[in-house]
Every structure is written in structure tokens, then in C-alpha cells.
Amino acid sequence: MCADDFYSATVSAAFGGTTTVMPFAGNIAAIRLQTTVDSYREAARPKAVDRLRPSHMIISDPTETVLQTELPV
């Protein structure tokens, strides 16, 4: 749980001179990485005051398929 949402985090970053906000995107096993990234972007879209940059991925199930196929995308 984070004290900030996408609005308060991006406003604070902008006023503090930070040019990039990269939240952690926690992936749950059996859910594709792209689905996780898409859900974080959708959550940010109505609240972020700037374009959401890439996320740091937290990969909970680093299988060969995930590492060889999904992660490079």
C-alpha cells in the first residue's frame, strides 16, 4: 500500500523537479506481464498530471516463458 495515488505522486514530482515517475507494477503469477502494465496505465490515466512513464516490473513467477517471451515485449 502506498500513501500516494497517481495524482499526488505526479504533482509532488512535478513541483519537486522530478521529470520521471516510475511506479512498481506488481505482477501476480499466471497473469501476463502486459496485462499488469496495461492495468497500471489505465489506473494512472485519469489521475496522472503527466504521461506515465514505464513501470518497474515485479515478476512473481519468472518462468522460461515469462523471461524469454513476455519480458522482452
SEFIZA-3560 file (N, C-alpha, C; in Angstrom, 3 decimals):
REM SEFIZA-3560
<numar><xx>0.844</xx><yy>-1.178</yy><zz>0.000</zz><atom>N</atom></numar>
<numar><xx>0.000</xx><yy>0.000</yy><zz>0.000</zz><atom>CA</atom></numar>
<numar><xx>0.882</xx><yy>1.232</yy><zz>0.000</zz><atom>C</atom></numar>
<numar><xx>0.520</xx><yy>2.178</yy><zz>-0.810</zz><atom>N</atom></numar>
<numar><xx>1.274</xx><yy>3.419</yy><zz>-0.948</zz><atom>CA</atom></numar>
<numar><xx>0.410</xx><yy>4.585</yy><zz>-0.474</zz><atom>C</atom></numar>
<numar><xx>1.046</xx><yy>5.561</yy><zz>0.168</zz><atom>N</atom></numar>
<numar><xx>0.307</xx><yy>6.726</yy><zz>0.653</zz><atom>CA</atom></numar>
<numar><xx>-0.135</xx><yy>7.619</yy><zz>-0.501</zz><atom>C</atom></numar>
<numar><xx>0.586</xx><yy>7.584</yy><zz>-1.609</zz><atom>N</atom></numar>
<numar><xx>0.257</xx><yy>8.407</yy><zz>-2.776</zz><atom>CA</atom></numar>
<numar><xx>-0.593</xx><yy>7.637</yy><zz>-3.769</zz><atom>C</atom></numar>
<numar><xx>-1.414</xx><yy>8.376</yy><zz>-4.507</zz><atom>N</atom></numar>
<numar><xx>-2.028</xx><yy>7.808</yy><zz>-5.700</zz><atom>CA</atom></numar>
<numar><xx>-1.309</xx><yy>8.447</yy><zz>-6.889</zz><atom>C</atom></numar>
<numar><xx>-1.731</xx><yy>8.150</yy><zz>-8.096</zz><atom>N</atom></numar>
<numar><xx>-1.029</xx><yy>8.677</yy><zz>-9.261</zz><atom>CA</atom></numar>
<numar><xx>-1.105</xx><yy>10.201</yy><zz>-9.323</zz><atom>C</atom></numar>
<numar><xx>-2.193</xx><yy>10.786</yy><zz>-8.850</zz><atom>N</atom></numar>
<numar><xx>-2.305</xx><yy>12.243</yy><zz>-8.871</zz><atom>CA</atom></numar>
<numar><xx>-1.316</xx><yy>12.891</yy><zz>-7.910</zz><atom>C</atom></numar>
<numar><xx>-1.367</xx><yy>12.505</yy><zz>-6.636</zz><atom>N</atom></numar>
<numar><xx>-0.486</xx><yy>13.158</yy><zz>-5.664</zz><atom>CA</atom></numar>
<numar><xx>0.991</xx><yy>12.877</yy><zz>-5.946</zz><atom>C</atom></numar>
<numar><xx>1.296</xx><yy>11.703</yy><zz>-6.449</zz><atom>N</atom></numar>
<numar><xx>2.697</xx><yy>11.380</yy><zz>-6.760</zz><atom>CA</atom></numar>
<numar><xx>3.219</xx><yy>12.206</yy><zz>-7.928</zz><atom>C</atom></numar>
<numar><xx>2.424</xx><yy>12.364</yy><zz>-8.973</zz><atom>N</atom></numar>
<numar><xx>2.907</xx><yy>13.115</yy><zz>-10.131</zz><atom>CA</atom></numar>
<numar><xx>2.926</xx><yy>14.616</yy><zz>-9.869</zz><atom>C</atom></numar>
<numar><xx>1.993</xx><yy>15.136</yy><zz>-9.069</zz><atom>N</atom></numar>
<numar><xx>2.028</xx><yy>16.549</yy><zz>-8.698</zz><atom>CA</atom></numar>
<numar><xx>3.254</xx><yy>16.824</yy><zz>-7.831</zz><atom>C</atom></numar>
<numar><xx>3.513</xx><yy>15.968</yy><zz>-6.854</zz><atom>N</atom></numar>
<numar><xx>4.688</xx><yy>16.138</yy><zz>-5.996</zz><atom>CA</atom></numar>
<numar><xx>5.975</xx><yy>16.072</yy><zz>-6.811</zz><atom>C</atom></numar>
<numar><xx>6.024</xx><yy>15.150</yy><zz>-7.740</zz><atom>N</atom></numar>
<numar><xx>7.212</xx><yy>15.015</yy><zz>-8.581</zz><atom>CA</atom></numar>
<numar><xx>7.418</xx><yy>16.273</yy><zz>-9.424</zz><atom>C</atom></numar>
<numar><xx>6.347</xx><yy>16.787</yy><zz>-9.999</zz><atom>N</atom></numar>
<numar><xx>6.462</xx><yy>17.975</yy><zz>-10.844</zz><atom>CA</atom></numar>
<numar><xx>6.943</xx><yy>19.190</yy><zz>-10.046</zz><atom>C</atom></numar>
<numar><xx>6.381</xx><yy>19.402</yy><zz>-8.861</zz><atom>N</atom></numar>
<numar><xx>6.796</xx><yy>20.527</yy><zz>-8.040</zz><atom>CA</atom></numar>
<numar><xx>8.205</xx><yy>20.347</yy><zz>-7.488</zz><atom>C</atom></numar>
<numar><xx>8.627</xx><yy>19.120</yy><zz>-7.328</zz><atom>N</atom></numar>
<numar><xx>9.969</xx><yy>18.852</yy><zz>-6.813</zz><atom>CA</atom></numar>
<numar><xx>11.030</xx><yy>18.817</yy><zz>-7.892</zz><atom>C</atom></numar>
<numar><xx>10.634</xx><yy>18.972</yy><zz>-9.148</zz><atom>N</atom></numar>
<numar><xx>11.594</xx><yy>18.987</yy><zz>-10.239</zz><atom>CA</atom></numar>
<numar><xx>11.938</xx><yy>17.613</yy><zz>-10.789</zz><atom>C</atom></numar>
<numar><xx>11.213</xx><yy>16.584</yy><zz>-10.345</zz><atom>N</atom></numar>
<numar><xx>11.455</xx><yy>15.237</yy><zz>-10.854</zz><atom>CA</atom></numar>
<numar><xx>10.778</xx><yy>15.100</yy><zz>-12.209</zz><atom>C</atom></numar>
<numar><xx>11.518</xx><yy>14.605</yy><zz>-13.185</zz><atom>N</atom></numar>
<numar><xx>10.964</xx><yy>14.532</yy><zz>-14.535</zz><atom>CA</atom></numar>
<numar><xx>10.376</xx><yy>13.170</yy><zz>-14.879</zz><atom>C</atom></numar>
<numar><xx>10.614</xx><yy>12.170</yy><zz>-14.039</zz><atom>N</atom></numar>
<numar><xx>10.116</xx><yy>10.832</yy><zz>-14.333</zz><atom>CA</atom></numar>
<numar><xx>9.573</xx><yy>10.181</yy><zz>-13.074</zz><atom>C</atom></numar>
<numar><xx>8.389</xx><yy>9.619</yy><zz>-13.168</zz><atom>N</atom></numar>
<numar><xx>7.809</xx><yy>8.833</yy><zz>-12.089</zz><atom>CA</atom></numar>
<numar><xx>7.637</xx><yy>7.425</yy><zz>-12.636</zz><atom>C</atom></numar>
<numar><xx>8.253</xx><yy>6.451</yy><zz>-11.971</zz><atom>N</atom></numar>
<numar><xx>8.178</xx><yy>5.061</yy><zz>-12.429</zz><atom>CA</atom></numar>
<numar><xx>7.695</xx><yy>4.187</yy><zz>-11.273</zz><atom>C</atom></numar>
<numar><xx>6.403</xx><yy>3.961</yy><zz>-11.172</zz><atom>N</atom></numar>
<numar><xx>5.892</xx><yy>3.131</yy><zz>-10.078</zz><atom>CA</atom></numar>
<numar><xx>6.247</xx><yy>1.654</yy><zz>-10.277</zz><atom>C</atom></numar>
<numar><xx>6.250</xx><yy>0.931</yy><zz>-9.186</zz><atom>N</atom></numar>
<numar><xx>6.423</xx><yy>-0.516</yy><zz>-9.255</zz><atom>CA</atom></numar>
<numar><xx>5.106</xx><yy>-1.133</yy><zz>-9.691</zz><atom>C</atom></numar>
<numar><xx>5.164</xx><yy>-2.025</yy><zz>-10.655</zz><atom>N</atom></numar>
<numar><xx>3.986</xx><yy>-2.737</yy><zz>-11.138</zz><atom>CA</atom></numar>
<numar><xx>4.125</xx><yy>-4.187</yy><zz>-10.702</zz><atom>C</atom></numar>
<numar><xx>3.375</xx><yy>-4.567</yy><zz>-9.692</zz><atom>N</atom></numar>
<numar><xx>3.468</xx><yy>-5.917</yy><zz>-9.146</zz><atom>CA</atom></numar>
<numar><xx>2.659</xx><yy>-6.908</yy><zz>-9.955</zz><atom>C</atom></numar>
<numar><xx>3.355</xx><yy>-7.851</yy><zz>-10.538</zz><atom>N</atom></numar>
<numar><xx>2.705</xx><yy>-8.878</yy><zz>-11.335</zz><atom>CA</atom></numar>
<numar><xx>2.330</xx><yy>-10.058</yy><zz>-10.453</zz><atom>C</atom></numar>
<numar><xx>1.188</xx><yy>-10.646</yy><zz>-10.700</zz><atom>N</atom></numar>
<numar><xx>0.717</xx><yy>-11.828</yy><zz>-9.977</zz><atom>CA</atom></numar>
<numar><xx>0.908</xx><yy>-13.029</yy><zz>-10.887</zz><atom>C</atom></numar>
<numar><xx>1.379</xx><yy>-14.127</yy><zz>-10.322</zz><atom>N</atom></numar>
<numar><xx>1.603</xx><yy>-15.345</yy><zz>-11.106</zz><atom>CA</atom></numar>
<numar><xx>0.357</xx><yy>-15.685</yy><zz>-11.908</zz><atom>C</atom></numar>
<numar><xx>0.549</xx><yy>-16.159</yy><zz>-13.115</zz><atom>N</atom></numar>
<numar><xx>-0.496</xx><yy>-16.584</yy><zz>-14.044</zz><atom>CA</atom></numar>
<numar><xx>-1.185</xx><yy>-15.414</yy><zz>-14.749</zz><atom>C</atom></numar>
<numar><xx>-0.774</xx><yy>-14.178</yy><zz>-14.470</zz><atom>N</atom></numar>
<numar><xx>-1.294</xx><yy>-13.028</yy><zz>-15.206</zz><atom>CA</atom></numar>
<numar><xx>-0.162</xx><yy>-12.511</yy><zz>-16.081</zz><atom>C</atom></numar>
<numar><xx>-0.449</xx><yy>-12.318</yy><zz>-17.352</zz><atom>N</atom></numar>
<numar><xx>0.587</xx><yy>-11.882</yy><zz>-18.291</zz><atom>CA</atom></numar>
<numar><xx>1.154</xx><yy>-10.523</yy><zz>-17.891</zz><atom>C</atom></numar>
<numar><xx>2.435</xx><yy>-10.325</yy><zz>-18.155</zz><atom>N</atom></numar>
<numar><xx>3.091</xx><yy>-9.067</yy><zz>-17.816</zz><atom>CA</atom></numar>
<numar><xx>2.419</xx><yy>-7.882</yy><zz>-18.508</zz><atom>C</atom></numar>
<numar><xx>2.048</xx><yy>-8.044</yy><zz>-19.763</zz><atom>N</atom></numar>
<numar><xx>1.408</xx><yy>-6.948</yy><zz>-20.496</zz><atom>CA</atom></numar>
<numar><xx>0.081</xx><yy>-6.562</yy><zz>-19.863</zz><atom>C</atom></numar>
<numar><xx>-0.647</xx><yy>-7.522</yy><zz>-19.336</zz><atom>N</atom></numar>
<numar><xx>-1.905</xx><yy>-7.235</yy><zz>-18.640</zz><atom>CA</atom></numar>
<numar><xx>-1.646</xx><yy>-6.379</yy><zz>-17.410</zz><atom>C</atom></numar>
<numar><xx>-0.583</xx><yy>-6.694</yy><zz>-16.673</zz><atom>N</atom></numar>
<numar><xx>-0.219</xx><yy>-5.904</yy><zz>-15.493</zz><atom>CA</atom></numar>
<numar><xx>0.141</xx><yy>-4.478</yy><zz>-15.882</zz><atom>C</atom></numar>
<numar><xx>0.970</xx><yy>-4.320</yy><zz>-16.898</zz><atom>N</atom></numar>
<numar><xx>1.368</xx><yy>-2.986</yy><zz>-17.364</zz><atom>CA</atom></numar>
<numar><xx>0.141</xx><yy>-2.200</yy><zz>-17.823</zz><atom>C</atom></numar>
<numar><xx>-0.716</xx><yy>-2.832</yy><zz>-18.589</zz><atom>N</atom></numar>
<numar><xx>-1.925</xx><yy>-2.160</yy><zz>-19.073</zz><atom>CA</atom></numar>
<numar><xx>-2.823</xx><yy>-1.705</yy><zz>-17.927</zz><atom>C</atom></numar>
<numar><xx>-2.967</xx><yy>-2.532</yy><zz>-16.893</zz><atom>N</atom></numar>
<numar><xx>-3.835</xx><yy>-2.152</yy><zz>-15.769</zz><atom>CA</atom></numar>
<numar><xx>-3.251</xx><yy>-0.975</yy><zz>-14.992</zz><atom>C</atom></numar>
<numar><xx>-1.926</xx><yy>-0.908</yy><zz>-14.842</zz><atom>N</atom></numar>
<numar><xx>-1.308</xx><yy>0.238</yy><zz>-14.169</zz><atom>CA</atom></numar>
<numar><xx>-1.486</xx><yy>1.509</yy><zz>-14.995</zz><atom>C</atom></numar>
<numar><xx>-1.334</xx><yy>1.403</yy><zz>-16.295</zz><atom>N</atom></numar>
<numar><xx>-1.523</xx><yy>2.582</yy><zz>-17.151</zz><atom>CA</atom></numar>
<numar><xx>-2.963</xx><yy>3.069</yy><zz>-17.114</zz><atom>C</atom></numar>
<numar><xx>-3.906</xx><yy>2.151</yy><zz>-17.107</zz><atom>N</atom></numar>
<numar><xx>-5.319</xx><yy>2.529</yy><zz>-17.030</zz><atom>CA</atom></numar>
<numar><xx>-5.646</xx><yy>3.193</yy><zz>-15.692</zz><atom>C</atom></numar>
<numar><xx>-5.043</xx><yy>2.704</yy><zz>-14.617</zz><atom>N</atom></numar>
<numar><xx>-5.265</xx><yy>3.312</yy><zz>-13.296</zz><atom>CA</atom></numar>
<numar><xx>-4.675</xx><yy>4.717</yy><zz>-13.235</zz><atom>C</atom></numar>
<numar><xx>-3.569</xx><yy>4.926</yy><zz>-13.932</zz><atom>N</atom></numar>
<numar><xx>-2.901</xx><yy>6.227</yy><zz>-13.904</zz><atom>CA</atom></numar>
<numar><xx>-3.550</xx><yy>7.255</yy><zz>-14.814</zz><atom>C</atom></numar>
<numar><xx>-4.103</xx><yy>6.798</yy><zz>-15.927</zz><atom>N</atom></numar>
<numar><xx>-4.599</xx><yy>7.716</yy><zz>-16.961</zz><atom>CA</atom></numar>
<numar><xx>-5.505</xx><yy>8.831</yy><zz>-16.422</zz><atom>C</atom></numar>
<numar><xx>-6.514</xx><yy>8.570</yy><zz>-15.611</zz><atom>N</atom></numar>
<numar><xx>-7.386</xx><yy>9.668</yy><zz>-15.169</zz><atom>CA</atom></numar>
<numar><xx>-6.780</xx><yy>10.548</yy><zz>-14.072</zz><atom>C</atom></numar>
<numar><xx>-5.678</xx><yy>10.111</yy><zz>-13.444</zz><atom>N</atom></numar>
<numar><xx>-5.145</xx><yy>10.852</yy><zz>-12.306</zz><atom>CA</atom></numar>
<numar><xx>-3.776</xx><yy>11.478</yy><zz>-12.529</zz><atom>C</atom></numar>
<numar><xx>-2.951</xx><yy>10.895</yy><zz>-13.364</zz><atom>N</atom></numar>
<numar><xx>-1.599</xx><yy>11.410</yy><zz>-13.554</zz><atom>CA</atom></numar>
<numar><xx>-1.648</xx><yy>12.758</yy><zz>-14.265</zz><atom>C</atom></numar>
<numar><xx>-0.860</xx><yy>13.735</yy><zz>-13.774</zz><atom>N</atom></numar>
<numar><xx>-0.830</xx><yy>15.055</yy><zz>-14.398</zz><atom>CA</atom></numar>
<numar><xx>0.186</xx><yy>15.104</yy><zz>-15.530</zz><atom>C</atom></numar>
<numar><xx>0.906</xx><yy>14.044</yy><zz>-15.727</zz><atom>N</atom></numar>
<numar><xx>1.857</xx><yy>13.931</yy><zz>-16.822</zz><atom>CA</atom></numar>
<numar><xx>1.738</xx><yy>12.522</yy><zz>-17.377</zz><atom>C</atom></numar>
<numar><xx>2.297</xx><yy>12.310</yy><zz>-18.531</zz><atom>N</atom></numar>
<numar><xx>2.257</xx><yy>10.989</yy><zz>-19.143</zz><atom>CA</atom></numar>
<numar><xx>2.997</xx><yy>9.998</yy><zz>-18.249</zz><atom>C</atom></numar>
<numar><xx>2.390</xx><yy>8.850</yy><zz>-17.976</zz><atom>N</atom></numar>
<numar><xx>3.012</xx><yy>7.841</yy><zz>-17.134</zz><atom>CA</atom></numar>
<numar><xx>4.123</xx><yy>7.160</yy><zz>-17.906</zz><atom>C</atom></numar>
<numar><xx>5.278</xx><yy>7.150</yy><zz>-17.314</zz><atom>N</atom></numar>
<numar><xx>6.445</xx><yy>6.515</yy><zz>-17.918</zz><atom>CA</atom></numar>
<numar><xx>6.388</xx><yy>5.016</yy><zz>-17.662</zz><atom>C</atom></numar>
<numar><xx>7.367</xx><yy>4.278</yy><zz>-18.147</zz><atom>N</atom></numar>
<numar><xx>7.374</xx><yy>2.830</yy><zz>-17.886</zz><atom>CA</atom></numar>
<numar><xx>7.386</xx><yy>2.516</yy><zz>-16.400</zz><atom>C</atom></numar>
<numar><xx>6.981</xx><yy>1.318</yy><zz>-16.078</zz><atom>N</atom></numar>
<numar><xx>6.944</xx><yy>0.867</yy><zz>-14.691</zz><atom>CA</atom></numar>
<numar><xx>8.076</xx><yy>-0.112</yy><zz>-14.421</zz><atom>C</atom></numar>
<numar><xx>8.484</xx><yy>-0.147</yy><zz>-13.161</zz><atom>N</atom></numar>
<numar><xx>9.396</xx><yy>-1.198</yy><zz>-12.722</zz><atom>CA</atom></numar>
<numar><xx>8.548</xx><yy>-2.448</yy><zz>-12.536</zz><atom>C</atom></numar>
<numar><xx>8.865</xx><yy>-3.514</yy><zz>-13.222</zz><atom>N</atom></numar>
<numar><xx>8.094</xx><yy>-4.752</yy><zz>-13.092</zz><atom>CA</atom></numar>
<numar><xx>8.587</xx><yy>-5.577</yy><zz>-11.916</zz><atom>C</atom></numar>
<numar><xx>7.657</xx><yy>-6.072</yy><zz>-11.133</zz><atom>N</atom></numar>
<numar><xx>7.939</xx><yy>-7.059</yy><zz>-10.097</zz><atom>CA</atom></numar>
<numar><xx>7.379</xx><yy>-8.366</yy><zz>-10.638</zz><atom>C</atom></numar>
<numar><xx>8.262</xx><yy>-9.269</yy><zz>-11.023</zz><atom>N</atom></numar>
<numar><xx>7.845</xx><yy>-10.533</yy><zz>-11.633</zz><atom>CA</atom></numar>
<numar><xx>7.793</xx><yy>-11.596</yy><zz>-10.553</zz><atom>C</atom></numar>
<numar><xx>6.610</xx><yy>-12.088</yy><zz>-10.276</zz><atom>N</atom></numar>
<numar><xx>6.429</xx><yy>-13.052</yy><zz>-9.187</zz><atom>CA</atom></numar>
<numar><xx>6.635</xx><yy>-14.501</yy><zz>-9.617</zz><atom>C</atom></numar>
<numar><xx>6.594</xx><yy>-14.754</yy><zz>-10.921</zz><atom>N</atom></numar>
<numar><xx>6.723</xx><yy>-16.128</yy><zz>-11.415</zz><atom>CA</atom></numar>
<numar><xx>7.640</xx><yy>-16.130</yy><zz>-12.645</zz><atom>C</atom></numar>
<numar><xx>8.975</xx><yy>-16.066</yy><zz>-12.439</zz><atom>N</atom></numar>
<numar><xx>9.904</xx><yy>-15.939</yy><zz>-13.558</zz><atom>CA</atom></numar>
<numar><xx>10.144</xx><yy>-17.251</yy><zz>-14.310</zz><atom>C</atom></numar>
<numar><xx>9.124</xx><yy>-17.738</yy><zz>-14.971</zz><atom>N</atom></numar>
<numar><xx>9.262</xx><yy>-18.966</yy><zz>-15.753</zz><atom>CA</atom></numar>
<numar><xx>10.026</xx><yy>-18.658</yy><zz>-17.044</zz><atom>C</atom></numar>
<numar><xx>10.445</xx><yy>-19.707</yy><zz>-17.745</zz><atom>N</atom></numar>
<numar><xx>11.135</xx><yy>-19.525</yy><zz>-19.021</zz><atom>CA</atom></numar>
<numar><xx>10.263</xx><yy>-18.764</yy><zz>-20.019</zz><atom>C</atom></numar>
<numar><xx>8.986</xx><yy>-19.077</yy><zz>-20.054</zz><atom>N</atom></numar>
<numar><xx>8.077</xx><yy>-18.385</yy><zz>-20.978</zz><atom>CA</atom></numar>
<numar><xx>8.011</xx><yy>-16.907</yy><zz>-20.659</zz><atom>C</atom></numar>
<numar><xx>7.884</xx><yy>-16.582</yy><zz>-19.394</zz><atom>N</atom></numar>
<numar><xx>7.823</xx><yy>-15.173</yy><zz>-18.984</zz><atom>CA</atom></numar>
<numar><xx>9.122</xx><yy>-14.464</yy><zz>-19.366</zz><atom>C</atom></numar>
<numar><xx>10.256</xx><yy>-15.056</yy><zz>-19.021</zz><atom>N</atom></numar>
<numar><xx>11.546</xx><yy>-14.406</yy><zz>-19.265</zz><atom>CA</atom></numar>
<numar><xx>11.920</xx><yy>-14.352</yy><zz>-20.741</zz><atom>C</atom></numar>
<numar><xx>11.599</xx><yy>-15.375</yy><zz>-21.490</zz><atom>N</atom></numar>
<numar><xx>12.006</xx><yy>-15.429</yy><zz>-22.896</zz><atom>CA</atom></numar>
<numar><xx>11.011</xx><yy>-14.778</yy><zz>-23.846</zz><atom>C</atom></numar>
<numar><xx>9.718</xx><yy>-14.785</yy><zz>-23.503</zz><atom>N</atom></numar>
<numar><xx>8.691</xx><yy>-14.316</yy><zz>-24.430</zz><atom>CA</atom></numar>
<numar><xx>8.040</xx><yy>-13.003</yy><zz>-23.976</zz><atom>C</atom></numar>
<numar><xx>7.568</xx><yy>-12.971</yy><zz>-22.734</zz><atom>N</atom></numar>
<numar><xx>6.812</xx><yy>-11.796</yy><zz>-22.280</zz><atom>CA</atom></numar>
<numar><xx>7.694</xx><yy>-10.611</yy><zz>-21.906</zz><atom>C</atom></numar>
<numar><xx>8.772</xx><yy>-10.840</yy><zz>-21.199</zz><atom>N</atom></numar>
<numar><xx>9.615</xx><yy>-9.744</yy><zz>-20.714</zz><atom>CA</atom></numar>
<numar><xx>10.225</xx><yy>-8.925</yy><zz>-21.849</zz><atom>C</atom></numar>
<numar><xx>10.742</xx><yy>-9.528</yy><zz>-22.904</zz><atom>N</atom></numar>
<numar><xx>11.297</xx><yy>-8.698</yy><zz>-23.988</zz><atom>CA</atom></numar>
<numar><xx>10.290</xx><yy>-7.728</yy><zz>-24.614</zz><atom>C</atom></numar>
<numar><xx>9.017</xx><yy>-8.091</yy><zz>-24.626</zz><atom>N</atom></numar>
<numar><xx>7.991</xx><yy>-7.197</yy><zz>-25.187</zz><atom>CA</atom></numar>
<numar><xx>7.843</xx><yy>-5.977</yy><zz>-24.315</zz><atom>C</atom></numar>
//
